[in-house]
Amino acid sequence: YGISMLFLFLFSYEYSRKSPRAFIYLLWLALLANSKTHSLVLAGLLYAYCLSKAVIPKAKLHFQFPSKQFVIGSIVLFATMLFSVITVTPDETSTVAGISNIQLGDVFHMILQMMIHPGTYFDIVFHVESVFVRDLVIWILFFGLLIKPRIAVVFILSVILLGSFFGLVYQGYYRHQGLIFIFVIALYWIASAEVKRDDKRKFRLPLIVMNRVSLSVLIPLVFLFHLRSTQVLVANDIMKDYSSSKAMAQFLATHDVYNDAILMSEPDYYLESLPYYADNDIYFPREERYGKVTSFTKENRTEFSLSEFLKAAQRIEKLENRPVLMLFGLPELANEDSVDYPIHYNRHFTWAPDEFKAFHEASEMLVDFQSALTENYAVYRLK
């Protein structure tokens, strides 16, 4: 996401020059398209804008053929965008983005919803509870760009397309939604440069006023809201641990008997950061394999039980003749009733009272890490 921001700004800088070099700014778009799925959408919209300006430079329908630089840059961009599409399209084994279940009617319904309430899925980047207020912010930004209508269209299309992506494919968090605000800055940058290049007398006063209000008031206000809402996040990032992996590695280092222990966890992705601190082998029982990173494919079983987890640990310990440590980031593990615990990407971890009893008879807790902001877990060993 940081790389996307870099390429967006590099594109904006090049395009805003007095004599922009078509091949260079299209090259930045090509790199942008390969930085993230969301950025591929933004790169496509920016290219459509550049193409419209290259073919129809003025408001009147007077067509011209693009320059040689633009044609060569377009070929490079198309090739990289095709590569990006092939790379990010999930295959039939993926469980991360369930796009195979999306119907055409769902797409039309989502697009209609985003047209009516464009702020629906931008609750983090425009940090207010009210959808109406978020809608208002987006429409003010849109009207601020109407000084250059084509850029305003690019902006509202980006909101509709990314919002639909968040609603249909997977939820947008700060890093995803933040791209739309970076995109806003880039579009206002380009619009300001084009206004400077044009005869200012041709712009109507209301459009100029809206542009200045958005640029000088609204965007700084959004920045201030971001600063206010991220103070705690920044402080936590500096002062606290987000994961228990570092503490777990220290535990392993200070207990020689577990130096070569095999680690298993539920949720499985809680162990992904541990290799930065410790070299212990990690076993993923849902996938029946060793590794460092969870694979969100259909080989990763969506339904898994406590008894299956225990049997896997007992089998691996007997097979490898090494201790197996079981990490559980499930607060309900103290609940002896029947539990169906949801895990990311439509997965579940379950147990019944008899499984709960059998697990606690066959294991004992060694340590309970609960001081991290996220990814806390209790560590068990087999008796």
C-alpha positions in Angstrom: 0.0 0.0 0.0 2.9 2.3 0.7 4.3 1.5 -2.8 0.9 2.3 -4.3 1.1 5.7 -2.7 4.6 6.2 -4.1 3.6 5.4 -7.6 0.4 7.5 -7.4 2.5 10.5 -6.4 5.1 9.8 -9.0 2.4 9.6 -11.7 0.8 12.9 -10.4 4.2 14.7 -10.4 5.0 13.6 -14.0 1.5 14.3 -15.3 1.4 17.7 -13.7 4.6 19.0 -15.3 4.4 21.7 -18.0 5.5 19.1 -20.6 4.5 15.7 -19.2 6.3 12.7 -20.8 3.6 10.2 -21.8 5.8 7.1 -21.6 7.1 8.0 -18.1 3.7 8.6 -16.5 2.3 5.5 -18.2 5.2 3.6 -16.8 4.3 4.8 -13.3 0.8 3.6 -13.9 2.1 0.2 -15.0 4.0 -0.2 -11.8 1.0 1.0 -9.8 -1.2 -1.6 -11.5 1.2 -4.3 -10.2 1.4 -3.1 -6.6 -2.1 -4.2 -5.3 -5.4 -5.4 -6.6 -7.1 -2.1 -5.5 -4.3 -0.1 -7.3 -5.0 -2.0 -10.5 -8.5 -0.5 -10.5 -7.1 3.0 -9.8 -4.5 2.6 -12.6 -7.2 1.6 -15.0 -9.3 4.6 -14.2 -6.3 7.0 -14.5 -5.4 5.4 -17.9 -8.9 6.0 -19.1 -8.5 9.6 -18.1 -5.1 9.9 -19.8 -6.5 8.3 -23.0 -9.5 10.6 -23.1 -7.1 13.6 -22.8 -4.8 12.2 -25.5 -7.5 11.5 -28.0 -9.9 14.4 -27.1 -7.6 17.0 -25.6 -10.4 19.7 -25.5 -14.0 19.6 -24.4 -15.1 19.7 -28.0 -15.3 16.4 -29.8 -12.2 16.9 -31.9 -10.3 13.6 -32.1 -6.6 13.2 -32.6 -4.2 10.3 -32.7 -2.1 9.8 -29.5 1.6 10.4 -29.7 4.1 7.7 -30.3 5.2 7.9 -26.7 1.7 7.4 -25.5 1.1 4.3 -27.8 4.3 2.6 -26.6 3.5 3.4 -23.0 0.0 2.0 -23.5 1.4 -1.3 -24.8 3.6 -1.6 -21.7 0.7 -0.7 -19.4 -1.6 -3.2 -21.0 1.0 -6.0 -20.7 1.6 -5.3 -17.0 -2.1 -5.0 -16.3 -2.7 -8.3 -17.9 0.1 -9.8 -15.9 -1.5 -8.3 -12.7 -4.9 -9.7 -13.5 -3.5 -13.2 -14.1 -1.5 -12.9 -10.9 -4.3 -11.8 -8.5 -7.1 -13.8 -9.9 -7.8 -16.6 -7.3 -7.9 -20.1 -8.6 -10.5 -22.7 -7.7 -8.5 -23.7 -4.6 -8.5 -20.2 -3.0 -10.7 -19.5 0.0 -9.7 -15.8 0.5 -12.0 -14.2 -2.1 -15.1 -16.1 -2.8 -15.8 -14.4 -6.1 -17.1 -17.7 -7.7 -20.2 -17.2 -5.6 -20.9 -13.7 -6.7 -23.8 -13.4 -9.1 -24.3 -10.7 -11.7 -27.4 -9.4 -9.8 -25.2 -9.0 -6.7 -22.8 -6.8 -8.7 -25.6 -4.6 -10.0 -27.2 -4.3 -6.6 -23.9 -3.3 -5.0 -23.1 -0.7 -7.6 -26.6 0.8 -7.1 -26.0 0.8 -3.4 -22.7 2.6 -3.8 -24.3 5.2 -6.1 -26.9 6.0 -3.5 -24.6 5.8 -0.5 -21.0 6.0 -1.7 -19.7 6.3 1.9 -21.0 2.9 3.0 -17.7 1.0 3.0 -15.4 3.9 3.8 -16.1 4.0 7.5 -12.5 4.0 8.6 -10.8 6.5 6.2 -13.7 9.0 6.7 -13.8 8.4 10.5 -17.5 9.0 11.3 -20.3 6.7 12.3 -23.0 8.3 10.1 -23.2 7.0 6.5 -24.9 10.2 5.6 -21.9 12.3 6.7 -19.5 10.0 4.8 -21.7 10.4 1.7 -21.6 14.2 2.2 -17.8 14.2 2.4 -17.5 12.2 -0.8 -19.9 14.4 -2.7 -18.2 17.6 -1.6 -14.9 16.1 -2.8 -16.6 15.2 -6.1 -18.0 18.7 -6.5 -14.6 20.1 -5.7 -13.2 18.2 -8.7 -16.0 19.3 -11.1 -13.7 22.2 -12.1 -12.3 19.3 -14.2 -15.3 17.1 -15.0 -13.3 14.1 -16.3 -11.3 14.0 -13.1 -14.5 14.2 -11.0 -15.9 11.2 -13.0 -12.7 9.2 -12.3 -13.1 10.0 -8.6 -16.7 8.9 -8.2 -16.0 5.7 -10.3 -13.1 4.9 -8.0 -15.4 5.2 -5.0 -18.1 3.0 -6.6 -15.7 0.3 -7.8 -13.5 0.1 -4.6 -16.6 0.2 -2.4 -18.2 -2.6 -4.4 -15.0 -4.6 -4.1 -15.1 -4.1 -0.3 -18.7 -5.1 -0.2 -18.5 -8.2 -2.4 -15.0 -9.6 -2.2 -13.5 -8.8 1.1 -13.8 -6.0 3.8 -11.6 -2.9 3.5 -9.5 -2.0 6.5 -7.4 1.1 7.1 -4.7 0.2 4.6 -7.3 -0.6 1.9 -9.6 2.3 2.4 -6.7 4.7 2.8 -5.9 4.3 -0.8 -9.0 6.2 -1.8 -7.8 9.2 0.2 -4.4 9.0 -1.4 -6.2 8.9 -4.7 -8.1 12.0 -3.8 -4.9 13.9 -3.1 -3.5 12.7 -6.5 -6.6 13.8 -8.3 -6.6 17.2 -6.7 -2.9 17.6 -7.5 -3.6 16.8 -11.2 -6.7 19.0 -11.3 -4.8 22.0 -9.8 -2.0 21.5 -12.4 -4.5 21.5 -15.2 -6.3 24.6 -13.9 -2.9 26.4 -13.9 -2.3 25.4 -17.5 -5.7 26.6 -18.6 -7.2 30.1 -19.0 -8.7 30.7 -15.5 -11.3 33.0 -17.0 -13.2 30.1 -18.5 -14.0 28.5 -15.1 -17.2 29.4 -13.4 -16.9 31.0 -9.9 -19.0 28.3 -8.1 -16.7 25.6 -9.4 -13.6 27.5 -8.3 -15.1 28.1 -4.8 -16.0 24.4 -4.4 -12.5 23.4 -5.5 -10.9 25.8 -2.9 -13.3 24.7 -0.1 -12.4 21.0 -0.7 -8.7 21.6 -1.1 -8.2 24.1 1.7 -10.8 23.0 4.2 -12.2 19.5 3.8 -9.0 17.6 3.0 -7.1 19.2 5.9 -10.0 18.4 8.2 -9.8 14.8 7.1 -6.1 14.8 7.8 -6.8 16.2 11.3 -9.3 13.4 11.9 -6.7 10.9 10.8 -4.1 12.4 13.2 -6.6 12.4 16.1 -7.7 8.8 15.5 -4.2 7.4 14.9 -2.5 8.8 18.0 -3.3 5.7 20.0 -2.4 3.4 17.1 1.0 5.1 16.7 1.7 5.0 20.5 0.7 1.3 20.6 2.9 0.5 17.7 5.9 2.1 19.4 5.3 1.1 23.0 3.5 -2.3 22.9 3.6 -5.6 21.1 0.8 -6.5 18.7 1.7 -10.2 18.8 2.8 -12.6 21.5 5.4 -14.1 19.1 8.4 -12.3 20.7 7.3 -13.4 24.2 6.8 -16.9 23.0 10.3 -17.0 21.4 11.8 -15.8 24.8 9.9 -18.6 26.5 11.4 -21.2 24.1 14.9 -19.7 24.4 14.8 -20.0 28.2 13.5 -23.5 28.4 16.0 -25.9 26.8 13.5 -28.8 26.7 11.5 -26.9 24.1 14.3 -25.6 21.9 13.4 -28.1 19.2 9.7 -28.2 20.0 7.2 -28.4 17.1 4.5 -25.7 17.3 0.8 -25.9 16.3 -1.8 -23.2 16.8 -5.4 -22.3 16.4 -5.9 -19.9 14.7 -3.1 -21.2 12.5 -2.0 -17.7 11.2 -1.1 -16.7 14.8 2.3 -18.4 14.2 3.2 -16.6 11.0 5.3 -13.9 12.8 7.1 -16.4 15.1 9.9 -17.3 12.6 11.2 -13.7 13.0 12.1 -14.6 16.5 12.5 -18.4 16.7 13.5 -21.3 14.4 11.1 -23.9 15.7 9.3 -26.1 13.2 5.6 -25.1 12.7 3.0 -27.7 11.8 -0.4 -26.8 10.3 -2.8 -29.6 11.2 -5.7 -28.2 9.1 -3.4 -28.7 6.0 -1.4 -31.6 7.4 2.0 -30.0 6.5 5.0 -28.1 7.9 5.5 -24.6 6.9 6.0 -20.9 7.9 2.9 -19.4 6.3 -0.7 -20.5 6.3 -2.2 -21.3 2.9 -5.8 -20.1 2.5 -6.8 -22.8 0.0 -9.3 -25.6 0.1 -6.5 -27.8 1.5 -6.9 -25.7 4.6 -9.9 -27.4 6.2 -12.8 -25.1 7.0 -14.1 -27.3 9.8 -11.7 -28.5 12.4 -12.3 -29.8 15.9 -10.4 -29.9 19.2 -10.2 -33.7 19.1 -8.7 -33.6 15.6 -6.2 -31.0 16.8 -5.2 -33.2 19.8 -4.9 -36.3 17.7 -2.6 -34.4 15.2 -0.4 -33.2 18.1 -0.1 -36.7 19.5 0.7 -38.2 16.2 3.3 -35.7 15.3 5.0 -35.9 18.7 5.2 -39.7 18.4 6.4 -39.6 14.8 9.1 -36.9 15.3 10.0 -37.9 18.9 10.0 -34.2 19.9 7.8 -32.2 22.1 4.7 -30.5 20.5 3.4 -27.3 21.9 -0.2 -26.3 21.2 -1.0 -22.6 21.1 -4.7 -21.5 21.4 -5.8 -17.9 20.8 -9.4 -18.9 21.7 -10.9 -17.3 24.8 -13.6 -19.9 24.8 -11.2 -22.7 25.5 -12.1 -22.4 29.1 -15.7 -23.1 28.2 -16.6 -26.8 28.5 -19.9 -26.4 26.7 -20.2 -27.0 23.0 -18.5 -24.3 21.1 -18.3 -23.3 17.4 -15.6 -20.6 17.2 -15.4 -18.7 13.9 -12.0 -18.2 12.3 -11.1 -15.8 9.4 -12.2 -16.8 5.8 -15.3 -18.8 6.8 -13.5 -21.4 8.9 -14.6 -22.8 12.2 -13.0 -24.5 15.3 -15.4 -26.6 17.3 -15.6 -28.9 20.3 -18.1 -30.8 22.4 -18.0 -31.3 26.2 -16.4 -34.8 25.8 -13.7 -33.3 23.5 -13.0 -30.5 26.0 -12.6 -33.0 28.8 -10.4 -35.3 26.8 -8.1 -32.4 25.7 -7.6 -31.2 29.3 -6.9 -34.7 30.5 -4.3 -35.2 27.9 -2.6 -31.8 28.2 -1.5 -29.1 30.6 -1.1 -25.4 30.2 2.5 -24.1 30.4 2.1 -20.4 30.0 -0.6 -17.9 29.0 0.4 -14.8 27.0 -2.2 -12.1 27.3 -0.2 -8.8 27.3 -0.1 -8.2 23.5 -2.7 -6.1 21.7 -3.7 -8.9 19.4 -2.6 -12.5 18.9 -2.6 -13.6 22.6 -2.7 -17.3 23.3 -2.3 -20.0 25.9 0.4 -22.6 25.4 -0.2 -26.3 26.2 2.0 -29.4 26.1 1.0 -33.0 26.0 1.3 -34.9 29.3 
